[in-house]
Amino acid sequence: MRSRKTYFVLMAVALLALFLLAGCGKRVLRNPEVSRGDYFTAEEFKKLSKEQRNTYCDQLVSELDKQTKDAEAADQRVAEVNKRAADLESQTASLDAQIAELQAQIAELESKKAPPEPEKYTVVKGDCLYKISGYETIYNSPAKWPVLYRANRDQIKDPNLIYPDWILVVPRGLPSEWVVYRGEFLFKIAGYEEVYGKGREWPKIYEANKDQIKDPDLIYPKQVLKIPR
């Protein structure tokens, strides 16, 4: 009797071990959230019943289908954004071209615009070019008196001698032409503050006046030279 009882006990233990190895042990009670990336482990899957496995597989298929559709929708949105970006880039290029054209037109109009009309100043007693140039309404800088002198050389023979009631021209802006006076040469003219302020810029004047300047070292009084800007 004892040996038969022992036999049955051993058989029950063997069957239990077989069931456990075959995945027929205690059933898994937890319900993983597949949509959040929570899945059964391999060991847990072995312990699922057929019904549980079918339900779990349906969840996996449903989640795969959802993710596939989400990926397709994302791809479509990316394609739409890329198309919009390409359209904007094309519009930007078109606008840049229009801006460049407008800037060229503005530059052309600026080059053709006549210089501002010179203002006038009536000399009063006690005035001198240095003092007049320092007036806030003139240049606000006494050091600019040579500009006044050069603009009025037709009546000022000596820059230290001016007289009441004289009407002086007060040039504004930059001249587009220059009337040559005795003793002037291209380097000197280019160095005037109202021209370029730099003597080394004289080749600009020479190149713009080659039709009347045969030798850059020879210019003559009363020649009217173009001053390119």
PASEBA-1860 file (N, C-alpha, C; in nm, 3 decimals):
! residues 229
1> MRSRKTYF> 0.083/-0.121/0.000/0.000/0.000/0.000/0.087/0.126/0.000 ~ 0.192/0.122/0.080/0.276/0.240/0.088/0.345/0.265/-0.044 ~ 0.386/0.157/-0.113/0.457/0.178/-0.239/0.362/0.231/-0.346 ~ 0.233/0.184/-0.346/0.137/0.234/-0.443/0.104/0.380/-0.417 ~ 0.092/0.417/-0.289/0.062/0.556/-0.256/0.177/0.646/-0.298 ~ 0.296/0.594/-0.273/0.414/0.670/-0.313/0.417/0.687/-0.464 ~ 0.378/0.585/-0.537/0.375/0.588/-0.684/0.282/0.697/-0.733 ~ 0.159/0.701/-0.675/0.061/0.803/-0.716/0.109/0.945/-0.685
9> VLMAVALL> 0.173/0.958/-0.570/0.226/1.089/-0.533/0.330/1.134/-0.634 ~ 0.420/1.039/-0.670/0.524/1.072/-0.768/0.463/1.104/-0.904 ~ 0.358/1.033/-0.941/0.290/1.059/-1.068/0.226/1.198/-1.067 ~ 0.164/1.235/-0.956/0.099/1.367/-0.946/0.202/1.478/-0.957 ~ 0.316/1.456/-0.889/0.422/1.556/-0.896/0.474/1.569/-1.038 ~ 0.490/1.456/-1.108/0.541/1.457/-1.245/0.444/1.528/-1.338 ~ 0.312/1.500/-1.321/0.212/1.564/-1.405/0.208/1.715/-1.381 ~ 0.221/1.752/-1.252/0.221/1.894/-1.220/0.341/1.965/-1.284
17> ALFLLAGC> 0.454/1.896/-1.276/0.574/1.954/-1.338/0.556/1.964/-1.489 ~ 0.494/1.865/-1.549/0.471/1.865/-1.693/0.378/1.979/-1.732 ~ 0.272/1.996/-1.651/0.178/2.105/-1.680/0.246/2.242/-1.671 ~ 0.331/2.254/-1.570/0.401/2.382/-1.554/0.495/2.410/-1.671 ~ 0.567/2.306/-1.715/0.658/2.323/-1.828/0.583/2.351/-1.957 ~ 0.462/2.297/-1.968/0.382/2.313/-2.089/0.305/2.444/-2.088 ~ 0.316/2.524/-1.981/0.246/2.652/-1.975/0.105/2.639/-1.923 ~ 0.077/2.536/-1.852/-0.059/2.517/-1.801/-0.064/2.538/-1.652
25> GKRVLRNP> 0.026/2.624/-1.604/0.028/2.650/-1.461/-0.075/2.756/-1.426 ~ -0.043/2.833/-1.326/-0.134/2.937/-1.281/-0.152/3.042/-1.390 ~ -0.272/3.077/-1.413/-0.300/3.172/-1.520/-0.259/3.314/-1.482 ~ -0.223/3.389/-1.586/-0.183/3.528/-1.566/-0.308/3.613/-1.548 ~ -0.307/3.693/-1.442/-0.425/3.772/-1.411/-0.414/3.916/-1.460 ~ -0.292/3.967/-1.480/-0.277/4.108/-1.517/-0.317/4.131/-1.663 ~ -0.358/4.254/-1.691/-0.400/4.289/-1.828/-0.310/4.402/-1.877 ~ -0.208/4.370/-1.956/-0.112/4.473/-1.999/-0.178/4.578/-2.088
33> EVSRGDYF> -0.126/4.703/-2.081/-0.175/4.812/-2.167/-0.087/4.819/-2.291 ~ -0.129/4.750/-2.394/-0.052/4.739/-2.518/-0.029/4.877/-2.581 ~ -0.131/4.964/-2.570/-0.119/5.097/-2.632/-0.008/5.180/-2.568 ~ 0.033/5.141/-2.448/0.141/5.214/-2.380/0.274/5.138/-2.384 ~ 0.278/5.037/-2.467/0.403/4.961/-2.481/0.423/4.856/-2.372 ~ 0.314/4.820/-2.305/0.323/4.718/-2.200/0.279/4.585/-2.260 ~ 0.370/4.487/-2.258/0.343/4.357/-2.320/0.368/4.243/-2.221 ~ 0.309/4.127/-2.254/0.338/4.007/-2.175/0.482/3.963/-2.201
41> TAEEFKKL> 0.543/3.910/-2.098/0.675/3.850/-2.118/0.656/3.714/-2.182 ~ 0.766/3.653/-2.229/0.758/3.520/-2.290/0.705/3.418/-2.190 ~ 0.747/3.431/-2.065/0.701/3.337/-1.962/0.553/3.356/-1.935 ~ 0.509/3.486/-1.934/0.367/3.511/-1.909/0.284/3.460/-2.025 ~ 0.333/3.477/-2.146/0.257/3.434/-2.262/0.235/3.282/-2.261 ~ 0.333/3.208/-2.213/0.320/3.062/-2.207/0.206/3.019/-2.115 ~ 0.178/3.103/-2.018/0.077/3.066/-1.918/-0.063/3.113/-1.956 ~ -0.077/3.181/-2.069/-0.208/3.231/-2.110/-0.295/3.116/-2.162
49> SKEQRNTY> -0.425/3.131/-2.137/-0.518/3.034/-2.196/-0.535/3.070/-2.343 ~ -0.598/2.985/-2.417/-0.620/3.009/-2.559/-0.700/3.136/-2.581 ~ -0.803/3.153/-2.497/-0.888/3.270/-2.508/-0.807/3.397/-2.479 ~ -0.721/3.389/-2.374/-0.638/3.504/-2.340/-0.540/3.537/-2.453 ~ -0.486/3.431/-2.512/-0.391/3.452/-2.622/-0.459/3.519/-2.741 ~ -0.581/3.471/-2.773/-0.654/3.530/-2.885/-0.684/3.678/-2.860 ~ -0.728/3.706/-2.736/-0.757/3.846/-2.700/-0.631/3.932/-2.709 ~ -0.520/3.875/-2.658/-0.392/3.949/-2.660/-0.345/3.973/-2.803
57> CDQLVSEL> -0.360/3.871/-2.888/-0.319/3.886/-3.029/-0.405/3.990/-3.100 ~ -0.537/3.990/-3.066/-0.626/4.090/-3.126/-0.581/4.231/-3.085 ~ -0.541/4.244/-2.959/-0.493/4.374/-2.911/-0.366/4.417/-2.987 ~ -0.274/4.321/-3.008/-0.151/4.352/-3.080/-0.180/4.394/-3.223 ~ -0.270/4.321/-3.290/-0.306/4.353/-3.428/-0.372/4.491/-3.436 ~ -0.463/4.516/-3.339/-0.530/4.646/-3.337/-0.431/4.759/-3.314 ~ -0.336/4.737/-3.222/-0.236/4.840/-3.194/-0.144/4.862/-3.314 ~ -0.105/4.752/-3.380/-0.022/4.764/-3.500/-0.093/4.843/-3.608
65> DKQTKDAE> -0.224/4.813/-3.626/-0.302/4.884/-3.727/-0.311/5.033/-3.693 ~ -0.331/5.062/-3.564/-0.340/5.202/-3.521/-0.208/5.275/-3.545 ~ -0.096/5.211/-3.508/0.034/5.274/-3.526/0.066/5.293/-3.674 ~ 0.024/5.197/-3.756/0.046/5.208/-3.901/-0.029/5.328/-3.957 ~ -0.157/5.341/-3.913/-0.236/5.455/-3.960/-0.178/5.587/-3.910 ~ -0.130/5.587/-3.784/-0.069/5.710/-3.729/0.057/5.747/-3.808 ~ 0.136/5.644/-3.843/0.258/5.669/-3.919/0.226/5.724/-4.058 ~ 0.121/5.668/-4.121/0.080/5.717/-4.253/0.031/5.861/-4.244
73> AADQRVAE> -0.046/5.891/-4.138/-0.095/6.028/-4.120/0.022/6.124/-4.097 ~ 0.122/6.079/-4.018/0.239/6.162/-3.992/0.317/6.187/-4.120 ~ 0.331/6.083/-4.201/0.401/6.098/-4.330/0.328/6.199/-4.419 ~ 0.195/6.192/-4.416/0.116/6.284/-4.498/0.135/6.428/-4.450 ~ 0.137/6.446/-4.317/0.157/6.581/-4.262/0.296/6.633/-4.297 ~ 0.397/6.544/-4.290/0.533/6.584/-4.325/0.539/6.626/-4.472 ~ 0.471/6.549/-4.558/0.470/6.582/-4.701/0.403/6.717/-4.724 ~ 0.293/6.744/-4.650/0.224/6.872/-4.664/0.312/6.988/-4.617
81> VNKRAADL> 0.382/6.965/-4.504/0.471/7.069/-4.452/0.585/7.095/-4.550 ~ 0.642/6.988/-4.606/0.750/7.004/-4.704/0.704/7.080/-4.828 ~ 0.581/7.049/-4.871/0.526/7.119/-4.988/0.506/7.267/-4.956 ~ 0.454/7.293/-4.836/0.433/7.432/-4.795/0.566/7.507/-4.785 ~ 0.667/7.437/-4.731/0.800/7.499/-4.719/0.857/7.530/-4.857 ~ 0.837/7.437/-4.952/0.886/7.460/-5.088/0.814/7.579/-5.152 ~ 0.681/7.588/-5.128/0.604/7.701/-5.181/0.654/7.833/-5.123 ~ 0.678/7.834/-4.990/0.727/7.956/-4.925/0.865/7.994/-4.976
89> ESQTASLD> 0.950/7.892/-4.998/1.085/7.919/-5.049/1.077/7.980/-5.188 ~ 0.985/7.928/-5.269/0.967/7.983/-5.404/0.916/8.127/-5.397 ~ 0.820/8.153/-5.306/0.768/8.288/-5.290/0.876/8.383/-5.241 ~ 0.960/8.332/-5.148/1.069/8.415/-5.095/1.167/8.453/-5.205 ~ 1.200/8.356/-5.289/1.291/8.383/-5.401/1.231/8.487/-5.495 ~ 1.100/8.475/-5.519/1.033/8.572/-5.606/1.035/8.711/-5.544 ~ 1.008/8.718/-5.413/1.010/8.847/-5.343/1.150/8.907/-5.343 ~ 1.252/8.823/-5.322/1.390/8.871/-5.324/1.423/8.933/-5.459
97> AQIAELQA> 1.377/8.867/-5.566/1.402/8.919/-5.701/1.332/9.053/-5.720 ~ 1.208/9.064/-5.669/1.134/9.190/-5.682/1.202/9.301/-5.602 ~ 1.250/9.266/-5.481/1.318/9.365/-5.397/1.445/9.414/-5.466 ~ 1.521/9.319/-5.523/1.644/9.356/-5.593/1.614/9.449/-5.710 ~ 1.505/9.419/-5.782/1.467/9.503/-5.896/1.428/9.643/-5.850 ~ 1.351/9.650/-5.739/1.310/9.780/-5.685/1.430/9.860/-5.636 ~ 1.525/9.790/-5.572/1.645/9.859/-5.524/1.726/9.915/-5.641 ~ 1.731/9.838/-5.751/1.802/9.887/-5.870/1.732/10.009/-5.927
105> QIAELESK> 1.598/10.006/-5.929/1.523/10.121/-5.980/1.543/10.243/-5.891 ~ 1.544/10.221/-5.758/1.566/10.332/-5.665/1.705/10.392/-5.686 ~ 1.805/10.303/-5.701/1.942/10.351/-5.722/1.951/10.433/-5.851 ~ 1.879/10.386/-5.955/1.880/10.460/-6.082/1.815/10.596/-6.067 ~ 1.702/10.600/-5.993/1.634/10.727/-5.971/1.719/10.822/-5.888 ~ 1.789/10.765/-5.787/1.876/10.847/-5.703/1.988/10.909/-5.786 ~ 2.041/10.828/-5.880/2.151/10.879/-5.962/2.106/10.990/-6.056 ~ 1.977/10.987/-6.093/1.925/11.089/-6.185/1.867/11.210/-6.111
113> KAPPEPEK> 1.850/11.193/-5.980/1.788/11.302/-5.904/1.879/11.423/-5.900 ~ 1.822/11.537/-5.927/1.901/11.661/-5.927/1.945/11.694/-5.786 ~ 2.067/11.747/-5.772/2.113/11.785/-5.638/2.025/11.895/-5.581 ~ 2.015/11.902/-5.448/1.929/12.004/-5.389/1.975/12.145/-5.424 ~ 1.880/12.232/-5.438/1.912/12.371/-5.470/1.995/12.433/-5.357 ~ 2.103/12.504/-5.391/2.184/12.567/-5.286/2.101/12.670/-5.210 ~ 2.127/12.677/-5.080/2.061/12.779/-5.000/2.143/12.908/-5.007 ~ 2.086/13.013/-4.957/2.151/13.143/-4.960/2.170/13.195/-4.817
121> YTVVKGDC> 2.276/13.272/-4.800/2.299/13.338/-4.672/2.346/13.481/-4.699 ~ 2.281/13.577/-4.632/2.320/13.718/-4.648/2.416/13.757/-4.537 ~ 2.533/13.801/-4.577/2.637/13.836/-4.480/2.595/13.960/-4.400 ~ 2.620/13.956/-4.270/2.594/14.072/-4.183/2.727/14.121/-4.126 ~ 2.724/14.237/-4.067/2.846/14.296/-4.011/2.904/14.204/-3.904 ~ 3.034/14.184/-3.909/3.102/14.099/-3.812/3.116/13.954/-3.856 ~ 3.054/13.918/-3.968/3.063/13.781/-4.018/3.199/13.754/-4.082 ~ 3.238/13.628/-4.078/3.350/13.577/-4.156/3.314/13.434/-4.195
129> LYKISGYE> 3.382/13.379/-4.291/3.346/13.244/-4.338/3.352/13.142/-4.225 ~ 3.453/13.152/-4.141/3.471/13.059/-4.029/3.350/13.066/-3.935 ~ 3.307/13.189/-3.906/3.194/13.210/-3.815/3.063/13.162/-3.877 ~ 3.043/13.199/-4.005/2.919/13.157/-4.073/2.908/13.005/-4.079 ~ 3.019/12.941/-4.112/3.018/12.794/-4.122/2.982/12.728/-3.989 ~ 3.014/12.796/-3.879/2.985/12.741/-3.746/2.841/12.758/-3.703 ~ 2.763/12.841/-3.774/2.623/12.857/-3.736/2.550/12.723/-3.746 ~ 2.461/12.701/-3.649/2.387/12.574/-3.646/2.303/12.555/-3.772
137> TIYNSPAK> 2.251/12.664/-3.826/2.167/12.656/-3.945/2.248/12.641/-4.074 ~ 2.378/12.659/-4.064/2.464/12.642/-4.183/2.526/12.501/-4.178 ~ 2.646/12.489/-4.118/2.709/12.356/-4.109/2.735/12.312/-3.966 ~ 2.715/12.406/-3.873/2.741/12.375/-3.731/2.884/12.327/-3.709 ~ 2.972/12.371/-3.798/3.113/12.333/-3.789/3.198/12.442/-3.854 ~ 3.268/12.522/-3.777/3.352/12.628/-3.835/3.456/12.575/-3.933 ~ 3.501/12.449/-3.910/3.606/12.393/-3.994/3.561/12.373/-4.139 ~ 3.432/12.382/-4.165/3.383/12.362/-4.302/3.379/12.491/-4.385
145> WPVLYRAN> 3.442/12.598/-4.335/3.440/12.724/-4.409/3.494/12.712/-4.551 ~ 3.594/12.620/-4.581/3.640/12.611/-4.720/3.530/12.572/-4.818 ~ 3.430/12.497/-4.769/3.319/12.461/-4.857/3.245/12.587/-4.903 ~ 3.223/12.678/-4.807/3.159/12.806/-4.842/3.245/12.886/-4.940 ~ 3.374/12.888/-4.911/3.465/12.965/-4.995/3.463/12.914/-5.139 ~ 3.478/12.782/-5.156/3.484/12.727/-5.292/3.353/12.746/-5.368 ~ 3.241/12.747/-5.294/3.110/12.766/-5.360/3.087/12.910/-5.400 ~ 3.170/13.002/-5.348/3.147/13.145/-5.375/3.272/13.214/-5.430
153> RDQIKDPN> 3.358/13.138/-5.495/3.482/13.196/-5.546/3.459/13.298/-5.658 ~ 3.338/13.297/-5.713/3.311/13.397/-5.819/3.305/13.538/-5.762 ~ 3.277/13.552/-5.631/3.274/13.685/-5.572/3.373/13.702/-5.457 ~ 3.421/13.592/-5.399/3.519/13.603/-5.290/3.659/13.584/-5.349 ~ 3.736/13.691/-5.352/3.873/13.683/-5.403/3.970/13.647/-5.290 ~ 3.939/13.692/-5.171/4.022/13.663/-5.054/3.930/13.607/-4.946 ~ 3.948/13.482/-4.903/3.857/13.422/-4.804/3.854/13.496/-4.671 ~ 3.951/13.584/-4.649/3.951/13.661/-4.525/3.873/13.791/-4.537
161> LIYPDWIL> 3.823/13.821/-4.658/3.751/13.946/-4.681/3.614/13.919/-4.742 ~ 3.510/13.932/-4.659/3.372/13.928/-4.709/3.301/14.050/-4.652 ~ 3.192/14.092/-4.713/3.131/14.220/-4.679/2.980/14.206/-4.654 ~ 2.928/14.289/-4.567/2.783/14.286/-4.540/2.702/14.297/-4.668 ~ 2.588/14.231/-4.663/2.490/14.228/-4.774/2.533/14.138/-4.890 ~ 2.652/14.081/-4.882/2.685/13.981/-4.983/2.591/13.861/-4.963 ~ 2.548/13.802/-5.073/2.464/13.681/-5.065/2.550/13.562/-5.105 ~ 2.572/13.475/-5.009/2.658/13.358/-5.031/2.575/13.234/-5.058
169> VVPRGLPS> 2.626/13.152/-5.147/2.564/13.022/-5.173/2.608/12.926/-5.063 ~ 2.510/12.853/-5.007/2.540/12.751/-4.904/2.505/12.616/-4.964 ~ 2.605/12.548/-5.021/2.574/12.419/-5.086/2.531/12.312/-4.987 ~ 2.433/12.234/-5.027/2.387/12.119/-4.949/2.404/11.993/-5.034 ~ 2.432/11.883/-4.968/2.451/11.759/-5.041/2.583/11.757/-5.114 ~ 2.596/11.662/-5.206/2.721/11.644/-5.279/2.702/11.687/-5.424 ~ 2.798/11.758/-5.480/2.782/11.806/-5.617/2.796/11.694/-5.720 ~ 2.722/11.707/-5.828/2.734/11.611/-5.938/2.826/11.664/-6.048
177> EWVVYRGE> 2.859/11.794/-6.036/2.951/11.857/-6.132/3.047/11.949/-6.056 ~ 3.159/11.976/-6.121/3.258/12.065/-6.060/3.319/12.155/-6.167 ~ 3.313/12.287/-6.140/3.374/12.383/-6.231/3.519/12.405/-6.187 ~ 3.612/12.377/-6.275/3.755/12.386/-6.241/3.798/12.532/-6.227 ~ 3.872/12.557/-6.116/3.931/12.690/-6.096/4.082/12.681/-6.115 ~ 4.143/12.799/-6.137/4.287/12.805/-6.157/4.360/12.742/-6.038 ~ 4.461/12.663/-6.069/4.541/12.600/-5.965/4.488/12.464/-5.920 ~ 4.375/12.420/-5.972/4.319/12.291/-5.931/4.368/12.179/-6.022
185> FLFKIAGY> 4.375/12.060/-5.965/4.408/11.939/-6.040/4.325/11.826/-5.981 ~ 4.318/11.713/-6.048/4.223/11.606/-6.010/4.243/11.559/-5.866 ~ 4.367/11.539/-5.824/4.393/11.493/-5.688/4.339/11.593/-5.586 ~ 4.361/11.721/-5.612/4.317/11.826/-5.521/4.164/11.831/-5.514 ~ 4.099/11.825/-5.630/3.952/11.829/-5.634/3.893/11.710/-5.559 ~ 3.946/11.591/-5.584/3.895/11.470/-5.518/3.911/11.480/-5.367 ~ 4.011/11.556/-5.320/4.034/11.568/-5.177/3.941/11.665/-5.107 ~ 3.868/11.748/-5.183/3.775/11.840/-5.120/3.668/11.762/-5.043
193> EEVYGKGR> 3.630/11.817/-4.927/3.531/11.749/-4.841/3.400/11.725/-4.913 ~ 3.356/11.822/-4.993/3.228/11.810/-5.061/3.235/11.723/-5.186 ~ 3.353/11.680/-5.226/3.368/11.590/-5.342/3.381/11.446/-5.290 ~ 3.503/11.401/-5.256/3.523/11.268/-5.199/3.592/11.272/-5.063 ~ 3.661/11.383/-5.036/3.735/11.390/-4.909/3.862/11.308/-4.910 ~ 3.895/11.249/-5.024/4.015/11.167/-5.038/4.078/11.192/-5.175 ~ 4.200/11.243/-5.174/4.265/11.272/-5.300/4.287/11.151/-5.387 ~ 4.308/11.036/-5.324/4.337/10.915/-5.403/4.218/10.866/-5.485
201> EWPKIYEA> 4.100/10.929/-5.467/3.982/10.891/-5.544/3.978/10.961/-5.680 ~ 4.082/11.038/-5.713/4.081/11.116/-5.838/4.056/11.033/-5.964 ~ 4.099/10.903/-5.971/4.071/10.828/-6.095/3.923/10.819/-6.130 ~ 3.835/10.827/-6.030/3.691/10.825/-6.059/3.652/10.943/-6.147 ~ 3.706/11.060/-6.112/3.675/11.179/-6.191/3.734/11.167/-6.330 ~ 3.856/11.117/-6.338/3.923/11.101/-6.468/3.844/11.006/-6.558 ~ 3.804/10.891/-6.504/3.732/10.791/-6.585/3.599/10.847/-6.634 ~ 3.532/10.931/-6.550/3.402/10.985/-6.589/3.413/11.100/-6.688
209> NKDQIKDP> 3.535/11.151/-6.710/3.552/11.268/-6.797/3.659/11.247/-6.905 ~ 3.679/11.121/-6.943/3.779/11.092/-7.045/3.750/11.159/-7.178 ~ 3.623/11.193/-7.199/3.588/11.257/-7.326/3.647/11.398/-7.338 ~ 3.682/11.458/-7.223/3.740/11.592/-7.229/3.876/11.602/-7.160 ~ 3.916/11.498/-7.090/4.049/11.497/-7.027/4.138/11.399/-7.104 ~ 4.231/11.450/-7.178/4.322/11.364/-7.254/4.440/11.320/-7.168 ~ 4.482/11.407/-7.080/4.594/11.379/-6.990/4.547/11.412/-6.848 ~ 4.543/11.315/-6.755/4.492/11.342/-6.619/4.573/11.447/-6.544
217> DLIYPKQV> 4.692/11.480/-6.594/4.772/11.584/-6.530/4.741/11.723/-6.586 ~ 4.652/11.727/-6.684/4.622/11.856/-6.747/4.472/11.880/-6.750 ~ 4.426/11.967/-6.661/4.288/12.015/-6.668/4.294/12.167/-6.666 ~ 4.186/12.231/-6.707/4.192/12.375/-6.731/4.077/12.447/-6.660 ~ 4.101/12.572/-6.623/3.995/12.650/-6.560/3.869/12.655/-6.646 ~ 3.755/12.654/-6.578/3.621/12.660/-6.637/3.576/12.531/-6.702 ~ 3.660/12.428/-6.699/3.611/12.296/-6.741/3.505/12.251/-6.642 ~ 3.397/12.191/-6.692/3.291/12.138/-6.606/3.305/11.985/-6.603
225> LKIPR> 3.345/11.934/-6.488/3.370/11.791/-6.474/3.254/11.720/-6.404 ~ 3.220/11.603/-6.452/3.119/11.520/-6.387/3.185/11.455/-6.262 ~ 3.109/11.453/-6.154/3.156/11.389/-6.030/3.070/11.265/-6.007 ~ 3.118/11.147/-6.044/3.038/11.026/-6.028/3.019/10.989/-5.881 ~ 2.902/10.932/-5.851/2.870/10.887/-5.715/2.842/10.739/-5.715
END
